Amino acid sequence: MRIFGEFIVLIGSIICLLGAIGIVRFPDAYAKLHSSTKCLSAGGTLVFLGIMMCFARPYVVPKVILLIVFFFFSNPVSTQALARACYKRRIGDINTVIDEYEGYIYYSRGPEHGTD
């Protein structure tokens, strides 16, 4: 079981490395958010599952399960908040063909106009 857990940690670490490379290489904010979300969701979860398999003790397993549940609830919420902030500040690729949120989201004028 320990060798399988170490293999799962290795796979999760590779996914995290690919996510970090994606954060550096992708051109706009939304693609970088996608890469970081996949890195944390898939890579982090696999690392935690591998740790749980390596250290299968009664006091480790519930803590790791709670960490995984916390990641699955907090990661989409934080990513959506960052994406909405990027959209409101018009950061990233704003030359989209269809903008379904136009008129629904209040745009901040930004610090260059004296209000935030």
C-alpha positions as CSV (number, residue, x, y, z in Angstrom):
1,M,0.0,0.0,0.0
2,R,2.9,2.4,0.7
3,I,4.4,2.0,-2.8
4,F,1.0,2.7,-4.4
5,G,0.6,5.8,-2.1
6,E,4.0,7.0,-3.2
7,F,3.1,6.5,-6.8
8,I,-0.1,8.5,-6.3
9,V,1.9,11.3,-4.7
10,L,4.3,11.3,-7.7
11,I,1.4,11.6,-10.1
12,G,-0.1,14.4,-8.1
13,S,3.3,16.2,-8.0
14,I,3.6,15.9,-11.8
15,I,0.1,17.4,-12.2
16,C,1.1,20.3,-9.9
17,L,4.3,20.8,-11.9
18,L,2.3,20.9,-15.2
19,G,-0.1,23.4,-13.6
20,A,2.7,25.6,-12.5
21,I,4.2,25.5,-16.0
22,G,0.7,26.4,-17.3
23,I,0.5,29.4,-15.0
24,V,3.8,30.7,-16.4
25,R,3.1,29.9,-20.1
26,F,-0.6,30.7,-20.6
27,P,-1.2,34.2,-22.1
28,D,-4.2,35.6,-20.2
29,A,-5.6,35.6,-16.7
30,Y,-8.5,33.2,-17.4
31,A,-6.3,30.5,-18.8
32,K,-3.9,30.9,-15.8
33,L,-6.8,30.6,-13.4
34,H,-7.9,27.4,-15.2
35,S,-4.4,26.0,-14.9
36,S,-4.1,26.8,-11.2
37,T,-7.5,25.4,-10.5
38,K,-6.7,22.1,-12.2
39,C,-3.3,22.0,-10.4
40,L,-5.0,22.4,-7.0
41,S,-8.0,20.2,-7.7
42,A,-6.3,17.2,-9.3
43,G,-2.7,17.5,-8.1
44,G,-3.4,18.5,-4.6
45,T,-6.1,15.8,-4.1
46,L,-3.8,13.1,-5.5
47,V,-1.0,14.2,-3.2
48,F,-3.3,14.1,-0.2
49,L,-4.7,10.7,-1.2
50,G,-1.2,9.4,-1.5
51,I,-0.3,10.7,1.9
52,M,-3.3,9.1,3.3
53,M,-2.3,5.8,1.8
54,C,1.3,6.1,3.0
55,F,0.4,7.0,6.5
56,A,-2.8,4.9,7.0
57,R,-3.2,5.6,10.7
58,P,-6.6,6.3,12.4
59,Y,-5.6,9.9,13.3
60,V,-4.3,10.7,9.8
61,V,-7.1,9.5,7.5
62,P,-9.9,11.8,8.9
63,K,-7.7,14.8,8.7
64,V,-6.7,14.2,5.1
65,I,-10.3,13.6,4.2
66,L,-11.2,16.9,5.8
67,L,-8.4,18.6,3.8
68,I,-9.7,17.2,0.5
69,V,-13.3,18.3,1.3
70,F,-12.0,21.8,2.1
71,F,-10.1,21.9,-1.2
72,F,-13.1,20.9,-3.1
73,F,-15.3,23.5,-1.5
74,S,-12.9,26.4,-1.4
75,N,-11.1,26.1,-4.7
76,P,-14.1,26.7,-7.0
77,V,-15.3,29.6,-4.9
78,S,-11.9,31.3,-4.8
79,T,-11.4,30.8,-8.5
80,Q,-14.8,32.2,-9.3
81,A,-14.1,35.2,-7.2
82,L,-10.8,35.8,-8.9
83,A,-12.3,35.4,-12.4
84,R,-15.1,37.8,-11.5
85,A,-12.6,40.4,-10.3
86,C,-10.6,40.0,-13.5
87,Y,-13.8,40.4,-15.5
88,K,-14.8,43.5,-13.6
89,R,-11.3,45.1,-13.9
90,R,-11.2,44.0,-17.6
91,I,-8.0,42.0,-17.0
92,G,-7.3,39.3,-19.5
93,D,-8.7,38.8,-23.0
94,I,-11.6,41.3,-23.3
95,N,-12.0,40.8,-27.0
96,T,-14.6,38.0,-26.7
97,V,-17.2,37.6,-29.4
98,I,-20.1,37.0,-27.1
99,D,-20.3,38.7,-23.7
100,E,-23.2,37.2,-21.8
101,Y,-22.5,39.2,-18.6
102,E,-22.6,42.7,-20.2
103,G,-25.0,44.8,-18.3
104,Y,-25.3,42.4,-15.3
105,I,-22.0,43.1,-13.6
106,Y,-21.0,46.6,-12.3
107,Y,-17.7,47.7,-13.6
108,S,-15.3,49.4,-11.2
109,R,-13.7,52.4,-12.7
110,G,-10.4,51.6,-11.0
111,P,-7.8,53.7,-9.2
112,E,-6.8,55.7,-12.2
113,H,-10.2,57.5,-12.0
114,G,-10.0,58.2,-8.4
115,T,-12.6,55.6,-7.3
116,D,-12.2,52.0,-6.6
